[in-house]
């Protein structure tokens, strides 16, 4: 069962926009008018929290299904998911 949680996609988009805005505002220097746009660290934190939640849900789903967590299988699945991006 593959489903998406739209609110998670929205939060992921907010995190990405915060990082992009921070990098854009920093590329123009540290002008006082651009200080409100420098929430890049918050965007990174949000992205890591969302990633941790997603990975935790996958681990709990495997634990409920098999009554154990196969770490090797988990890491192989993660690598197969991220390797094509490289």
PyMOL commands that place a pseudoatom at each C-alpha (Angstrom):
pseudoatom trace, name=CA, resn=UNK, resi=1, chain=A, elem=C, hetatm=0, pos=[0.000, 0.000, 0.000]
pseudoatom trace, name=CA, resn=UNK, resi=2, chain=A, elem=C, hetatm=0, pos=[1.628, 3.182, -1.216]
pseudoatom trace, name=CA, resn=UNK, resi=3, chain=A, elem=C, hetatm=0, pos=[-0.043, 6.393, -0.127]
pseudoatom trace, name=CA, resn=UNK, resi=4, chain=A, elem=C, hetatm=0, pos=[1.061, 9.977, 0.360]
pseudoatom trace, name=CA, resn=UNK, resi=5, chain=A, elem=C, hetatm=0, pos=[0.262, 12.299, 3.207]
pseudoatom trace, name=CA, resn=UNK, resi=6, chain=A, elem=C, hetatm=0, pos=[-0.356, 15.692, 1.630]
pseudoatom trace, name=CA, resn=UNK, resi=7, chain=A, elem=C, hetatm=0, pos=[0.415, 17.612, 4.816]
pseudoatom trace, name=CA, resn=UNK, resi=8, chain=A, elem=C, hetatm=0, pos=[3.864, 15.976, 4.884]
pseudoatom trace, name=CA, resn=UNK, resi=9, chain=A, elem=C, hetatm=0, pos=[4.434, 17.047, 1.288]
pseudoatom trace, name=CA, resn=UNK, resi=10, chain=A, elem=C, hetatm=0, pos=[3.397, 20.579, 2.250]
pseudoatom trace, name=CA, resn=UNK, resi=11, chain=A, elem=C, hetatm=0, pos=[5.799, 20.649, 5.205]
pseudoatom trace, name=CA, resn=UNK, resi=12, chain=A, elem=C, hetatm=0, pos=[8.578, 19.301, 2.993]
pseudoatom trace, name=CA, resn=UNK, resi=13, chain=A, elem=C, hetatm=0, pos=[7.915, 22.091, 0.487]
pseudoatom trace, name=CA, resn=UNK, resi=14, chain=A, elem=C, hetatm=0, pos=[8.006, 24.677, 3.304]
pseudoatom trace, name=CA, resn=UNK, resi=15, chain=A, elem=C, hetatm=0, pos=[11.352, 23.289, 4.493]
pseudoatom trace, name=CA, resn=UNK, resi=16, chain=A, elem=C, hetatm=0, pos=[12.804, 23.476, 0.984]
pseudoatom trace, name=CA, resn=UNK, resi=17, chain=A, elem=C, hetatm=0, pos=[11.535, 27.023, 0.487]
pseudoatom trace, name=CA, resn=UNK, resi=18, chain=A, elem=C, hetatm=0, pos=[13.027, 28.132, 3.813]
pseudoatom trace, name=CA, resn=UNK, resi=19, chain=A, elem=C, hetatm=0, pos=[16.434, 26.818, 2.790]
pseudoatom trace, name=CA, resn=UNK, resi=20, chain=A, elem=C, hetatm=0, pos=[16.216, 28.378, -0.689]
pseudoatom trace, name=CA, resn=UNK, resi=21, chain=A, elem=C, hetatm=0, pos=[15.168, 31.742, 0.757]
pseudoatom trace, name=CA, resn=UNK, resi=22, chain=A, elem=C, hetatm=0, pos=[18.015, 31.646, 3.270]
pseudoatom trace, name=CA, resn=UNK, resi=23, chain=A, elem=C, hetatm=0, pos=[20.597, 30.887, 0.587]
pseudoatom trace, name=CA, resn=UNK, resi=24, chain=A, elem=C, hetatm=0, pos=[19.164, 33.564, -1.698]
pseudoatom trace, name=CA, resn=UNK, resi=25, chain=A, elem=C, hetatm=0, pos=[19.137, 36.231, 1.002]
pseudoatom trace, name=CA, resn=UNK, resi=26, chain=A, elem=C, hetatm=0, pos=[22.672, 35.325, 2.118]
pseudoatom trace, name=CA, resn=UNK, resi=27, chain=A, elem=C, hetatm=0, pos=[23.960, 35.564, -1.447]
pseudoatom trace, name=CA, resn=UNK, resi=28, chain=A, elem=C, hetatm=0, pos=[23.010, 39.264, -1.444]
pseudoatom trace, name=CA, resn=UNK, resi=29, chain=A, elem=C, hetatm=0, pos=[24.877, 39.927, 1.793]
pseudoatom trace, name=CA, resn=UNK, resi=30, chain=A, elem=C, hetatm=0, pos=[23.572, 40.542, 5.288]
pseudoatom trace, name=CA, resn=UNK, resi=31, chain=A, elem=C, hetatm=0, pos=[21.221, 43.412, 4.647]
pseudoatom trace, name=CA, resn=UNK, resi=32, chain=A, elem=C, hetatm=0, pos=[18.920, 44.164, 7.600]
pseudoatom trace, name=CA, resn=UNK, resi=33, chain=A, elem=C, hetatm=0, pos=[15.872, 43.974, 5.340]
pseudoatom trace, name=CA, resn=UNK, resi=34, chain=A, elem=C, hetatm=0, pos=[16.704, 40.357, 4.403]
pseudoatom trace, name=CA, resn=UNK, resi=35, chain=A, elem=C, hetatm=0, pos=[17.157, 39.075, 7.969]
pseudoatom trace, name=CA, resn=UNK, resi=36, chain=A, elem=C, hetatm=0, pos=[13.549, 37.740, 8.178]
pseudoatom trace, name=CA, resn=UNK, resi=37, chain=A, elem=C, hetatm=0, pos=[14.311, 35.437, 5.237]
pseudoatom trace, name=CA, resn=UNK, resi=38, chain=A, elem=C, hetatm=0, pos=[17.225, 33.675, 6.951]
pseudoatom trace, name=CA, resn=UNK, resi=39, chain=A, elem=C, hetatm=0, pos=[15.425, 30.650, 8.365]
pseudoatom trace, name=CA, resn=UNK, resi=40, chain=A, elem=C, hetatm=0, pos=[17.520, 28.096, 6.480]
pseudoatom trace, name=CA, resn=UNK, resi=41, chain=A, elem=C, hetatm=0, pos=[18.518, 26.281, 9.663]
pseudoatom trace, name=CA, resn=UNK, resi=42, chain=A, elem=C, hetatm=0, pos=[14.869, 25.906, 10.596]
pseudoatom trace, name=CA, resn=UNK, resi=43, chain=A, elem=C, hetatm=0, pos=[14.164, 24.440, 7.152]
pseudoatom trace, name=CA, resn=UNK, resi=44, chain=A, elem=C, hetatm=0, pos=[16.975, 21.907, 7.566]
pseudoatom trace, name=CA, resn=UNK, resi=45, chain=A, elem=C, hetatm=0, pos=[15.713, 20.983, 11.044]
pseudoatom trace, name=CA, resn=UNK, resi=46, chain=A, elem=C, hetatm=0, pos=[12.179, 20.526, 9.706]
pseudoatom trace, name=CA, resn=UNK, resi=47, chain=A, elem=C, hetatm=0, pos=[13.428, 18.353, 6.862]
pseudoatom trace, name=CA, resn=UNK, resi=48, chain=A, elem=C, hetatm=0, pos=[15.382, 16.123, 9.277]
pseudoatom trace, name=CA, resn=UNK, resi=49, chain=A, elem=C, hetatm=0, pos=[12.359, 15.768, 11.569]
pseudoatom trace, name=CA, resn=UNK, resi=50, chain=A, elem=C, hetatm=0, pos=[10.172, 14.760, 8.617]
pseudoatom trace, name=CA, resn=UNK, resi=51, chain=A, elem=C, hetatm=0, pos=[12.786, 12.257, 7.429]
pseudoatom trace, name=CA, resn=UNK, resi=52, chain=A, elem=C, hetatm=0, pos=[13.093, 10.767, 10.907]
pseudoatom trace, name=CA, resn=UNK, resi=53, chain=A, elem=C, hetatm=0, pos=[9.333, 10.441, 11.176]
pseudoatom trace, name=CA, resn=UNK, resi=54, chain=A, elem=C, hetatm=0, pos=[9.141, 8.722, 7.794]
pseudoatom trace, name=CA, resn=UNK, resi=55, chain=A, elem=C, hetatm=0, pos=[11.943, 6.270, 8.613]
pseudoatom trace, name=CA, resn=UNK, resi=56, chain=A, elem=C, hetatm=0, pos=[10.472, 5.591, 12.053]
pseudoatom trace, name=CA, resn=UNK, resi=57, chain=A, elem=C, hetatm=0, pos=[7.099, 4.797, 10.510]
pseudoatom trace, name=CA, resn=UNK, resi=58, chain=A, elem=C, hetatm=0, pos=[8.744, 2.349, 8.115]
pseudoatom trace, name=CA, resn=UNK, resi=59, chain=A, elem=C, hetatm=0, pos=[10.539, 0.618, 10.975]
pseudoatom trace, name=CA, resn=UNK, resi=60, chain=A, elem=C, hetatm=0, pos=[7.379, 0.379, 13.088]
pseudoatom trace, name=CA, resn=UNK, resi=61, chain=A, elem=C, hetatm=0, pos=[5.449, -0.943, 10.083]
pseudoatom trace, name=CA, resn=UNK, resi=62, chain=A, elem=C, hetatm=0, pos=[8.038, -3.694, 9.606]
pseudoatom trace, name=CA, resn=UNK, resi=63, chain=A, elem=C, hetatm=0, pos=[7.999, -4.453, 13.334]
pseudoatom trace, name=CA, resn=UNK, resi=64, chain=A, elem=C, hetatm=0, pos=[4.209, -4.850, 13.300]
pseudoatom trace, name=CA, resn=UNK, resi=65, chain=A, elem=C, hetatm=0, pos=[4.298, -7.000, 10.165]
pseudoatom trace, name=CA, resn=UNK, resi=66, chain=A, elem=C, hetatm=0, pos=[7.198, -9.338, 11.036]
pseudoatom trace, name=CA, resn=UNK, resi=67, chain=A, elem=C, hetatm=0, pos=[7.529, -8.891, 14.831]
pseudoatom trace, name=CA, resn=UNK, resi=68, chain=A, elem=C, hetatm=0, pos=[11.192, -8.017, 14.217]
pseudoatom trace, name=CA, resn=UNK, resi=69, chain=A, elem=C, hetatm=0, pos=[13.285, -5.468, 12.363]
pseudoatom trace, name=CA, resn=UNK, resi=70, chain=A, elem=C, hetatm=0, pos=[15.793, -6.744, 9.824]
pseudoatom trace, name=CA, resn=UNK, resi=71, chain=A, elem=C, hetatm=0, pos=[18.357, -3.922, 9.784]
pseudoatom trace, name=CA, resn=UNK, resi=72, chain=A, elem=C, hetatm=0, pos=[20.179, -5.297, 6.741]
pseudoatom trace, name=CA, resn=UNK, resi=73, chain=A, elem=C, hetatm=0, pos=[16.965, -5.400, 4.726]
pseudoatom trace, name=CA, resn=UNK, resi=74, chain=A, elem=C, hetatm=0, pos=[16.065, -1.909, 5.925]
pseudoatom trace, name=CA, resn=UNK, resi=75, chain=A, elem=C, hetatm=0, pos=[19.410, -0.439, 4.805]
pseudoatom trace, name=CA, resn=UNK, resi=76, chain=A, elem=C, hetatm=0, pos=[19.283, -2.263, 1.460]
pseudoatom trace, name=CA, resn=UNK, resi=77, chain=A, elem=C, hetatm=0, pos=[15.822, -0.798, 0.820]
pseudoatom trace, name=CA, resn=UNK, resi=78, chain=A, elem=C, hetatm=0, pos=[17.055, 2.694, 1.775]
pseudoatom trace, name=CA, resn=UNK, resi=79, chain=A, elem=C, hetatm=0, pos=[20.081, 2.400, -0.525]
pseudoatom trace, name=CA, resn=UNK, resi=80, chain=A, elem=C, hetatm=0, pos=[17.977, 1.112, -3.408]
pseudoatom trace, name=CA, resn=UNK, resi=81, chain=A, elem=C, hetatm=0, pos=[15.670, 4.084, -2.907]
pseudoatom trace, name=CA, resn=UNK, resi=82, chain=A, elem=C, hetatm=0, pos=[18.427, 6.735, -2.776]
pseudoatom trace, name=CA, resn=UNK, resi=83, chain=A, elem=C, hetatm=0, pos=[21.054, 5.260, -5.104]
pseudoatom trace, name=CA, resn=UNK, resi=84, chain=A, elem=C, hetatm=0, pos=[19.308, 6.204, -8.397]
pseudoatom trace, name=CA, resn=UNK, resi=85, chain=A, elem=C, hetatm=0, pos=[19.520, 9.876, -7.400]
pseudoatom trace, name=CA, resn=UNK, resi=86, chain=A, elem=C, hetatm=0, pos=[23.301, 9.636, -7.414]
for i in range(1, 86): cmd.bond("trace and resi %d" % i, "trace and resi %d" % (i + 1))
show_as sticks, trace
zoom trace
